[in-house]
Amino acid sequence: MNKYERIRAAVAGEKPDKLPYAFWTHLPGIDLDPVKLAETTYDFYKEYDLDFIKTMNNGMYGVECFGCTVDYSEIEKGGVSKIVTTPVNGPDDWTKLEPLSLDNPVLARELKSLELTLAKVKNEHTPVIFTVFSPLTLADKISGKKVLEHIAQGHGDKVKAALSVIADTTARLSARAIEMGADGVFFASQMSSYDKTTDAVYREYGKPYDVQVLAAAKDGWFNTIHAHGTNIMFDVLRDYPVSTFNWHVGESLPELAECFDLSGKCLMGGLERMDITNGRKNELIHQIYTALTSMGGRHHILTPGCVMRYPLDTEMLAFVKKAKDDVEAALRAQGKL
């Protein structure tokens, strides 16, 4: 099988020739240049022989386009980017946000990088999914993490007006990415966690806008929900209109087989990213073994639960594929796959 056939088989619940796998990272200092981003993304994919590409967009592009300024200096040290200024400093500012044209310089930059990435893999039969963020995730960042506070203070209608604007822009961006040739969107939801809010709040201020965006991406066959963090709202997310479910397996329930049984979706996960970062080879072998024996090589794409943080250990990144191949070969030899 080629990579496209392998991923399609996993999504369809058929048994691929081998368990597909991938991982991704941030590219600070590169991800603001669409040409360099496409080139580095392609080189990263080739270096580790990944089975699909998740675009490694600038992680703050979804708020930068709405007027936020961002400090990226801590990412290369293993930290996170920080918003320095934002157009939303109080509840009344929510009503000032307006839908953006896809010609917005920031959005155009991300789409240009996607275009270049797709061109590079045009003849390689490799799926590509384009990263977008949930509207409530973007609203939380735009407001300096005060969106829930504003809702609690009684400004829910103002917040919803902004969420509609953000969802409209993100929906059109998602549809354009798929029109360009992306196989789906990687829909990152960072607020759908019981550590952040309640399911009642998320069902009112999160899910309707998420579904709006995903409806615009309906032509993608490889749409993926990324449920970020611990204590995820699995019961809220499991019926989302996507083919694939990605979350921090091992850090947050459900377990692999449980997620498939209750959602029916292809699973993306199984590796704990900090075990890669910290060089824990035995733990990774165990996670691969557990994934293969629990899922039987079906309905599953082996990945970490989230982005690989810096500093990157290239020897450990290469080890992941070797370990996967070795464990898979051992199980096949015993007739267990």
C-alpha positions, 0 to 999 in steps of 0.5 A: 500500500502507498501512504494514501491507501494505508491511511484510507484503510485505517479510516475505513476500518480495513486492515492496512499493510502496516500500522500507519504513523506520524508526529508533528512539531512547531517550527519557530522562526520558520512558520512565519515564512510560507516557503520555508514552512512548506520546505521544512514540513516536507523535509520533516515528513521525508526524514521520518517517513511519516504516513501523513502530513499534519500542517505545522502552522504557526500556532497563533495564526488564528488570533494573529489574523484578528489583530493580536501580537505574539511573542514566540521567543520561548518556543525553542526553549520548550515553552509556549508563545505568548500574546502581547496585545489583543483587540479584546480587553473587555466585554464590549470589545467582543462586538468589534470583531468582524469576519475576515477575508481569506486575503487577510495577510495572515490567512493568505500566508497559511494557505500559501504554505498549504499550496506549496506543501500540497505541490511537493507531495502531489505525486507521493500519494500522501494525505495532508490535513490542514490545522485549524482551531476551534472558535472558543479556543481562539476566543479564549486566546484573543481575550487573554483567557478571559472568555469564560470570565466574561460569560460568567459575568453575563456577557454571553451574547457579546461572546456569541457574536464574536464566536459567530464571526470567528466560526464564519472565518474559520469555516471559510478557511477550512472549506478553502483548504479542502478545495485546494486539495487538503484531505481534511482539517485537523480541528484543534479544540483546547477548551473542551476539557472539564479542567477548563469549563463545564460540559453545559458551557461547552455545549452552548459556547463551543459545540455549535460553532465547532460543528459549523466549522466542521460542516464547512469541511464536510468534503474532507475524508480525513477530518480529525478532532484534536481534543487537547489536554487532560480530562477531555469532554469525550461525551460531548465530542464523540459524535462530532462529524469527523472520521478521526479522533485524536487526544492525549492517550495515556494522559486522559481517558478514554483508552484506545479500545474504549474510544473506538467502541463508543465513538466508532471513529478511527483513532489517532494516538497511542504514544505519550509525547513526553516519553519520546522527549525524555527518551523512555524507549521501554515505555514507547515499546509498551505503548505500541504493543498495547495499541497493536494488541488492543486494536488489532491493527485496525481503526488506528493511526499511531501518533502522539497525543499532541505536538512534539515540543522542543528540544527535539531528540532526532534519535528518539523520533527515528526510534518511534518508527523502528520500534513500531516496525519491530513490535509489529513484526514480532506480533505478526510472526506469532500470528497475533496480527 
